[in-house]
Amino acid sequence: YSADYPDGKGPLDLLPEEEAGLVEWLYHLIRGGDYERAIGLIQRHGEEMLDRGYLQDYMVLINEFDQERLDGAGEATIQKLKGDILTVWGEWSEAARIYEDALANAGDDLMLGAIRNKLGVVMEHMGKWDRALEEYGQAIEIFRQTGNRRGIADTQRTMGIVHRKRGRYDKALACYETSLDIFEELGDKKGLARVLNS
């Protein structure tokens, strides 16, 4: 994927001052109508860039897309990213609406699982714990079918949080242990840290 960057560097190779260049490049791809490359970059690097604080920048980019020109999978990618931003901003109801719309457009099981997981997070924050557990359960089943171990681990962690909030400590512990085991197998130190911080 590093070939998608103007200078051939990958996302982890970018210096902080170069990250803004990626945002600008995405803007020009979108404005130039090269939606396929823009969507590809967003799929691969959108969450990482949001983690690095480019929320407002990406919301501006999302609004630059001509919705009429997006296919279902592209639209789901954009909707998921918008839902992710709204979730960080704490706009739970709007994020839930966006994620529910994205479910209809999810082109593959990986996207469907990711959207269900994110919808579970939103439901959790809205205090709709049964619905959150339902979404997490569906996400885990999709991740099992697709072999997405990291998705299973992350969703087990968030499911554990809901059980802990409800006082179901035995279920929470089981979820956390499953998540820890998978993250250890994967050698994912960030994942382990997230579980231990839950």
Number of C-alpha atoms within 10 A of each C-alpha: 12 13 9 14 16 11 9 11 13 14 17 10 11 15 9 9 8 12 17 15 14 19 18 14 15 22 20 14 16 20 15 10 14 12 19 14 14 22 22 15 17 21 17 12 17 21 17 14 19 17 11 11 11 17 21 11 15 22 15 11 20 19 11 12 19 12 12 7 11 16 14 14 17 22 22 25 25 26 24 28 26 21 27 25 20 20 20 14 11 14 16 20 16 15 26 22 13 22 28 17 16 25 19 13 19 22 17 10 14 17 21 23 28 22 29 25 29 25 30 30 26 28 22 22 17 16 12 14 20 13 17 25 23 17 24 28 20 18 28 25 15 21 22 14 11 13 12 15 17 17 22 24 27 25 30 27 28 26 29 27 23 24 20 17 13 11 11 13 15 12 16 21 16 16 23 25 18 17 29 24 13 21 23 14 11 14 11 13 12 10 20 21 12 15 22 13 7 11
